[in-house]
Amino acid sequence: MKNRISSFIGSILNTYAILFFSQNKVLGGILLLVSFVTPIAGLSGLFCALFSLIIIKILGYRHENIQSGLYSFNSLLLGLAFGTFFNFTPYYVLWLVFACLLVVMLTIILTDRLGKLGLPILSIPFILCYWLVLFGEGAYYHGGLQQKNALLLIHNAAGTGCLVNVYQYLSVGLPCYVCLFFRALSAVLFQNNILTGLLISIGVFIHSRIMFSLLVIGFISALLFNTITHNYPDGISYYNLGANFMLATATIGSFFLIPSARSYLWAILSVPVMFIITNALGGIMAVYNLPVFALPFCVINITLLYFLLLRKKAGKLQLVGLQHYSPERNLYQFLNQKDRLDDLKYFRFSLPFMGSWTVSQGYNGDITHKGEWGKALDFVIEDDDKKTYSHPGNLPEHFYCFNKPVLACGDGVVANVVDHVEDNAIGEANKKENWGNTVVIKHLNGLYSKVSHLKKGSIKVKVGDVVKTGDLIGRCGSSGRSPEPHLHFQVQATAYIDAKTLAYPFAFYMTGEAKKPLINSYKIPEEGQILTPPAIHKTIRKALDFQPGYTAVLSANTMHESIEVFTDESGQCYLYSKETGAAAYFINNGTQFYFTSFYGDTNSLLYYFHLAAYKVIFINDEGILANDVYPVHLCRNKIQLWLQDLIAPFYRFIKLSYQSSNLSKKAGIIISVKQFKNIFGTTKQEMDATIDISETGILEFNIHINKVDIKTKWVRGNIY
């Protein structure tokens, strides 16, 4: 019951915060508070927000959209507008309820329709509903719906009671442009109040330093452009300035686009376009005596978004993929995942052999890897003297790689097979049947792998066979254009034997000598490198094999959390803390476990485990370090983080890095973890942790952070 009440209160605050494209509860609370500067408007807005949340909750609509306020913020706008522009009469509430029902229906329908195109609804449902009310105003007049006169609206601008004195003090004490900035921000709530704008500014700055900077840029750009062009000789109205020009620059520069120098430029360039759209729509709506409201803002955002969605390649102007309702987090998460989440970008290719092999010819090699067939690899086995054969070396059997198993590099279906070409004598090459004995496997549409020069008669598969990663498909030979035994590997877009090559990385492999191995993840091997498939440690892999339905109880001093593994609609797995509501998304690809994102309470035990197990490789070798980078928003020094936020779209001076290693013990493994913070080249250790693993799974994890030691017992709740 307590969680439900907390969730409902959160939905209400989000309904207010989302007016500024936020989920920040502080900003939501400030907006809720200042909406009562005009009491009837504040009450009407809150009533509509509550009414719409209850209705859509009862009717069973999408929980995430209810919780975020997406389904209810248009109702809030309607209530605020009703309270601002209509007199309170005996029938006021009746018409407000029916109008709220209408705006809820429009919101649900437009969310579905525009959502299929990847577009937001913005405030379109509110605008349409309010227009319908105005069109029917003549019919409603005798039913009690009456518009306020202009003098009353001006009188209400300063608020009531002691707020009038505060308003007068601020209007006299602050520069006129600062007052105009605050008044423009208050216009989002249909107010013209300096104090409201000041409090909103504080809330927006707490929410996002990037968005606040763009509100200022939009304000200055609009005033400068108007000074040059004289579009509005008497100045831009405070409402258009705030609800259209300033909000448009903020959303274009930081909400719908990943904040960057380019997004800021597009935000500034949107200002002249906004003048055209605002003037045009103002003229059209004046014919019907309808207010424009934020329609220009809606038009430019939806137009720009759809324009950018039609691109075949994103380029350097990136749209936000997963919306976190925070420009800073959108940016930091994007930068962090751009290089980390290779599991989601590439098909997982494993090495097509066992043991250690050397890349004898790499991409665009000097021998045969030329032009459109240059993105290929040749592999051989060498001894300590870098020789590929034992003496005398005049027969294929003398070569170390000859007759060695060749494996399927990934799951797929066999698409092409050649198995009749004779193996060559050493020094000879069959240029007529260039590729020799070959197996082509289809992994995805447009993605095939090919191994060539296999031994005649050794191929174990036929066209149409389903193969799994690591299945034996043949043996290394010397057929085709192969003067000595070697294995040719390439990735291609079609099933043809002579298809052109594609550059494509292997998912996970080791390089270097046995004493100093290095991990390589989603890289393309280079000529001369010695490659070895990783030796997976079953104990580590089993301990971190969190399947859906897995449960455990975490206990540390007075803290207790029950966690369970779930999958979301896209199939991504996450650990969920029932007590705190925190969620930590992760990937386990069979060779390593790593977290991709965290949402929720940063004082929860799940959060600390997310920090400790940020990246764990399933290899038990004390000389191997797993290195990774945390997103910058996890920095715990808020002053440093806020300073970084202000210039983050242009320059990042904070880097949070992660390092782990696996140490053997008598009855299991200890994973040792460190976190480092680098500021302007100066590195300092911020955290250290250990994870204790046995044959039965995780036993405990200990973390030292913020000068506090937290020892957490891990008790598994189910066995499978």
N, C-alpha and C positions, 0 to 999 in steps of 0.2 A: 504493500500500500504506500509506504514511504517513497519507494522508487517511482511509483506511478505519479504521485504528487510532484516529486522533483522533476520528472520528465515533462509533465504538463506545464509547470512553471517555466522550464527551459524552452518549451515550444512558444510560450507567450513572449518571452524575451527575444527569442530568435525572430519572431514575427516583426518586432520593432527593429531589431538590428539589421535585418535583411533589407530594410529601406536604404541602407548604405552598404549593401552587399557584404554583410558581415554576419558572423555567428557569435560575436563577442558579447558576453552577458553584461559587461559593464556598459558598453555602448547601448545595448538594448534597454538596460535600466534607466540610463540617462534620457533616452528618447521617450520612454514611457512617462518619466517624471515631467519632462518639459512639455509633453503634449497637453498637460493639464493647466498650462498657462491660460488657455481658453478652456474653462472647465467643461462646458457642454461638448466641445470637440474632443477633449480627452476622454470623457465618459463614453461618448459615442464610438470613438475608435477602439477603446478597450472592450466595449460590449460586442462590437462586430468581430474583433479578433477572437474573443472567447466563443461567441456564437458559431463562427465558421469552424473553429477547431473542434468543437463538440460535434457539429453536424458531420464533418468529414471523418471524424474518428468513429462515430456510430455507423456510418455507411461503409466503413472498412476500406478506405483508400490507402495508398502507399504510405507506409509508416515513415520512411525517410523524408518524404516531402512534407508530411505533417510536422515532424520534429524540427525540420529546418525552417519552417515558416513559409515555404514556397506556396502552399495552398491558402494561406491566410493573410498575407501582407496586402493583397489587393482589397480585401474586406476592411482591413485597418485603414487604408487610404480613403475608402468610401466613408467610413465612420467619421474620420477627421474632417473630410470635406463637407459632409452633412452638418456637423456641428459648427463648422466655420461659416458656411454660406446660407444655412437655412435657420429660420426662427424655430424655437422649441414651442410646439403647439400640442394640444391633446392627441393629435393623430401622428405626430412626428415619429414616435417609436414604431408604429404600425408600418409606415412607409419605409423606415430604416430597415426593419426586419425583412420585408419583401425584396428590397433592393439588395440587401446582403445575400439573400438566397440566390438572387440572379447572378451576382458577381461571383459567388462560389461555383455555380454551374459553368459560367464562362471560363473561370480559372481552370477547372478540371478539364474541360473540353480543349481549350487552347494549349494547355500544358501537354496534352497528349498529341495534338496535331502538330504543333511547332516542335515538340520534342523529337518527333520522328525525323525532322530535318536538322536536328542538332541546334535548335534556336530557342532562346528564352522567351517567356511571355512578357517580362518586365511589367509595366503598369497598364498594359492594353485592356485587360478586363475591367479595371476600375474606370478608365476613360470611357469605354463603350457604355458601361452601365450608367455612369453619371450623365452622359449625353442623352440616354433614353429617358432618364428622370426629367431632364430639362425639357425635352421635347413634349413630355406629358404634363409639364408643370401647369398649363392652363386647365387641364382636366383635373389635376390634383388640388388646384387652389381652394376650391370649396370643400375639399376633404381635409384641408388644414396644413398643406405643405406650402410655406411662404419663404421666399428669398429675403435675406437681410439687405438693408440699404447700404450704400457705400459709406455713409458717415458712421454707421455703427461698426463696420469693419475696421475703419481707421481708428475708432475709439478703442477697439479691442486689441490693437496691435501691441500696445505696451503691457497688456495683461491687466490684472486687477490688484487692488490692495497695495501692499508694500512693494510689489513688483514694479509699480509705476515709478516709484522713487529710484529704484535700481536702474530702470530703463533710462530715466532722465540723466542720472549720474554718468552712465556709460556713454550715452549719446553726446554729452558735453566733454567728457574727459578723454575720449578716444579719437584718433584721427578719422576723418570722414570715410576714407577708403577701408579702414579696419572695420568701422561700423557697417559699411556696405557689405563687406565679406561675411560678417556674422548674420546680417539680415538675409543675405542670399542663402546661407545654409539653413536658416530657419524656415525658408520657403518650402522646403521639402515636406514640412508638417503644416503647410498652408498658413504660416505665421509670418510676421514682419517684425521680429523681435531680436534685439541685439543680445540680450541675456541668453535667450534660447540658442542662438547661433554660437555664442561663446562656449556654452556647455556642450553643444554638439561637437564643436571643434576639439575640445578636450577629449571627448569620447572617441572621435575618429582617430586622433593622434595615438591614444592608448591602443586602439584596434590596429592601426597600420600607419607607420611613418611614411611609407611609399604612397599610399592613397592620399594622405594629408598633403604631401608635397605636390601631387597632381591636382588637387583641388585648388591650391594656391596658384599653380601654373595655369590652370584653366581660367581662373579669375583674372589674372594679369593679362593673359593672351586675349581674352574677350574684350577687356577694356582697351587694350592697345589697338586691336583691330578696329574697334568702334571709333576710337580717336582718329585713326587714319581715314576710315571710309565714311564716317558720319552716318552710318545706317540708322542710328537712333540719336538724333540731335539732342534730345533731353536725357540721354543716358539709357543704358539697358535696364529694363525692369528687374527688380531684385528677384522676382520669381524665375524669369527666364535665365538669369545669371546663375542661380543656384541649382534649380531642378533640371535645367537643360545643358547649359555650357559647362559648368563646373563638374556636374556628375558625369557628363559624357567624356570629358578628358580623363576623369578618374577611372571609369570603367574600361575605356579603350586602352589606356596606358598601363593598367595594373590588374584588372579583374578578368577580362576575357582574353587578354594577351599576357604572356609571361613578361613581367617587367624587364625592360632593357632600354638601351639608348634608342633603339628603333621604335619600341612601343611608345616612348615619350614623344618621339618625333611625330608619329602618327596621331597621337593625342593632340598635339599642338596644331597639326594640319587639319584636324577635324573641326577646329573652331570656325574658320571661314565657311566651311560647308554647313555648319550649324546655323550661321546667319542666313544662308540661302533657304534652308529647310524651315527655320523658324518664321521668316518673313512670309514664305509661300503658304505655309499651313495657317499662319495667323490671318492672312487675307481670305483664304478659303473658309475658315471657320467663322470669320466675322459675318459672312453672308447669312449664316444660319444662327448667329448670335450664340455660338458655342465657345467655351474656353479651350485653348490649345492644351493646357496643362503640360505634361512631360512627353507629349506625342513626338516632338522633334528628337528628343533623347531616344525614344523607342525606335524611331525610323532609322537614325544614323547607326545605332548599335546593331540592329537586326540586319540592315543592309551590309554593313562592314563584315559582320560575322559570316553571313551567307557568301559574300564575295570571297572571303579567305577560305571558307570550307570547300570551295570548288577547286582549289589548287590541287595539282597532282603531287607536288612536293611542298613540304612545309617551309623549307628554306630557313632563314635566320629570324623570321618573324613568326614566333611560335604561339599557337593558340593553347590555352590551358586545357589539358586533357582531363585530369581528375581535379575537380574543384574543391579546394580546401577553405574557401571563403576567407582567405588571408593572402594578400599579394606577396608578403614575405615568404610564407610557407609554400605558396605556389612556385615561387622562384627557387627557393632552397631545395625543395623536393625535386623539382625538375632538373636542376643542376646535379643533384646527388644521384638520381636514378638514370640520368642520361648515359652514364658510363657503367653503372652497377648492374642494371637489370638486363643483362645480355640473354638470360634465360627466356625472356619474353620477346626478344628481338630476333633470335636465331633458332633454327632447328638444332637440336643437340647432336652433334657429330662426335663420336669417339674414335680413337685411333683404330685402324683396321688390322691390328696385329697385337701379339703378346711380346713381352720383353722389350729390350732396348734396340732401336733402329736409328740409323743416321740419315738425315736428309742429304742425299747425294746431289740432287738438283732441285732448286727452289723455284719460286715464281719468276717468270721471265729469265730462265736460266740460259747459259751460253750454248747448251748442246741442242736440245730439241724443243724447249718450252718457249715458243716464239709467237708473237702476234696475238691473235684471238684464241690461240691454244696455249697461251703462256701461263695461265693461272693454274698450274698443276705442280705436283710434288712427286719426286722419285725417292724411294727408300731402299737402303741396303743395311746389312749388319756388318759392323767392323770389329776387329779385335783390338787389343791394346796398342798394336803397332799401326793402326789405321788401315789395315789390309782387310779386304772383303772376302778372302779365300784362304784356305790352307794349301800348302804345296802339294802338287806342282801347279794347281790352278788352271789346268787345261780341260777340265770337265765341269759341267754345271754342278755336279754333286760336290765339288770341292768348295763351292761358294756357301758361306754361312747361311744366307737367306733362302737358298734353294730348298724347296719342299716344305718350307715353314708355313704354318696355318695362316690363312687370310680370313679375316672376320668381317661380318656386316658392321658398318660404322654407325648404323642407326636403324630404328624400326622402319619397315616398309614392305613393298611388294616387288619381286624381281620383274624387271621390265624387258631385259634383253640379255641373252647369253650366247657366247661363242666359245666352243670347247674342242675344236678339231685341229687347231694350228700346232704344228710340230715345234718343239723347243729347239732353239738354235745351238749349233756348236759355238764354243767360246770364240769371240771375235767376229762372228758373222751376224748379219741382221736381215730380217725378212721385211723389206720395204713394201712389198705388195700387200701383205696382210699386216699393216703397220701396227695395229693395236694388239695383235695376238689374241690369246684367249682372254675373254673379258666378261665381267658381270656388271650390269647396270641395275641399280635399285631405285625405285620411285619412293620418295619419302613424303612429299607433298606435291600438290599441283605446281608444276614449274620448278621442282627441286629434285634433282637426281644425283646420285653418287656413282662413280665408276672406278673399278679396279681392273688393271690390265697387265698383260705379260704373264698370266697365270700358267701353271704347268698343265700340259695337255692331259685330259682325262681326270683332272683332280676336282673339277667343279661339282659341288654337291647339291646345287639347286637348279631349278628350271623356271622358265617364264611363268608367272602367276603365283609362285610360292610366296607365302608370307614369312618374313624373316624378322627376328628380334636382334637388338644390339648384342654383339658378341657371338652370334651364331656363326659356325664354320661354313664358309661358302666356297672355299677352294684352297689351293696351295700356291705359293710363290714359284714362278718358273722363269723361263727365258724365251718366251714365244714372241713373234712379231719383231718390231724394230728394237731388238734387245741384244746387243753384243755380249752381255753378261747378265746373269740373273739379277733382277731387281723388281720392285713393286711400284707401279704407277698408280697414283690416286688423283682424282679430280672431281669437282662438283660442276654440274651442268644443268641447263634448263629444259632439256628434252631427253628422250630415251635413246636417241641414235648413238651408235658406237663412235662416230667421228664428230660428235657435237662440240660446239665451242665451250670454253671453260668459264666458270664464274669464280670470283674471289670469295672464299668462305672460310670462317675459322673453325678449328676444333674446339670443343667445349672445355675440355680439362685434360691436361697432360703435364708430365714432368720433363724438365730439361736439365742438362748438366751432368756432371759425374755423380756416381752413387754417393760419394761422401758429401757433396754440396748440391743437392737437388734444388731446383727452383720450380715453383708452381706457375703454370700458365693457364689462364682462364679466358676462353674465347679470343684466342690469338691465332695468327697464321704462322706456322713454323718457318724458320729461315734456314737457308742452305748451310750445312755444316753442323747444325744442332743435333744432339742426341736426344731422341724422344722416348719416353717410357710411359705406359699407362699407369695411373695411380693405383697403389695397393690399398684398397679400402679396408679400414679397420671396422670390423662388424660391431664391436661394442659401442663405439661412438655413433655409428649410423643408427643402430637400434635405439639408443637412448634418445635421439632427436627425431625419431620417426613418429611425428605427431599426426596421426590419422584422424579424420573427422569422428567425433565421439570420444576421443581421448579425454580423460579427466584427471585432475590432480588437485591437491590441496597444498598451498604454500603457507608456511607459518614462520613468523619472525617476531619475537617478543609479543607485543599485544596485537600485531597485525596478522590477519588470516584472510586468505583469498582462495576461492574455488575457481579454477580455470577449466575451460573446456574448448575443444577445437571445433570450429565450424567452417563452412565454406559459404562465400557470398554468391550472388547471382552470376558473377563472371567466372566462378570456379576457383577463386583465390582462397587459400586457407588462412585462418587467423586464430590466434589464441584470445579467448574472451574471459575477462574477470567479472564474475557475477556480482561481486560486492561493489566494485568501483565503476563498472561499465567500460573499462579500458579495453582496447583491442590492439593486438600486435600482429600485423600481416607478415607471413614468412614464405620462403621457398626452400624446399628440400629436393635437390636434383639428383640425389644418389651419391654425389661426391662431396657436397658441401651443403651446409644449412646456413641461411642468412635471413635476417629481417629486412623487409622492404619499407615499412612505415608503421608508425605508432599513433594511436588516437586515444585521448583521454587523460586520466590522472597521472601526472608525472611524479607523484609521490607513492604510487602503487608498487607492490612487489613485482607485478608483471612488467612494469616499466624498467625496474632495475634488472630483471632477467633479460629484457630486450637489449639493454646496454651491454650486459655481460656476454650474451650469446649472439652478438650482432653478426658475426661471421665465424663459423666453425667448419674446418675442413676435416674430412673423415680419414685422415692419414696420421698414423702414430709415429712421427719422426720429430725428435726434439729440435732438429736443425731447421725445420720448416716453419716459417711464420706466415700466418694469414693476415694480410694487411687490407684495410678498408677505410672508408671515410664516412663519418656521420654527416647528416644534413646540418647546416649552420644553426638552424633554429633550436637545436638541442643545447646550445651554449647556455650555461646557467648564470653567467654574469649579465644581468639585464641591461646595465649601462653600456657595456661593450656591445651587446647585441643590438640595442636601439641605435647606437652610433653606426654600426654596420648596416642596419636597415636603411638608413637615410641615403647611403651611397651604393647599396647592394646592386641595383640595376647596372651600375657602371664599373664597380670595383669591389672585390671581396678581399678583406685583409685577415679574416678569421678562418682557420681550418681546424676541424676536429677529426683526428685520425684514430683508428682502432688497430690493435695488434693482438693476436692470440697465438698460442702454441700449445701443443698437446704433450704432456709429460706422463710417462709410465709410472705406475705404482704397483704394489704387490697384487692388489685385487681390483684393478681398474685403471682409470685414466683421470688425471687432473688437467683441466683446461685452464691455462694461465692467461689472464687478460689485462691489457693496459689501454688507457685512453690518454691521448695527448692533445693539447691545444696549442696551435701555432698562431701568433699574432705578429705581423710584420717581420716574420722570420725568426722570432724568438719562441722556442718550444718549451712547454712545461707539462709535466704529467698531471692529469686531472683526476684520474680514477684508476684503481686496480681491482681485480676480481678473480675469483677462482670458481670453477664448476666441477664438482666431484661426481664422477660417473663410475658405476660398477656394471657387472653383467646384467643386473636387474633394471638398470636405467639410471636416471639422475637421482642422486642422494641428497645433495644440497648445493647451494651456491652462496658465496660470500662476496660482498662488495664493500669497498672503502671509497666513500664519495662525500664531498662536503665535510670532511673531517669526522665522518660518522661511519662506524662499522655496522653492517647489516648482515646477519647470518640467517639464512632462510632454509628451512627444512622443506624437502620436496617429497610428498607422499602421493604416489600414484593411486588413482581411484578405481581403475579397471585394468584387466589383463586380457590381452588378445594375441 
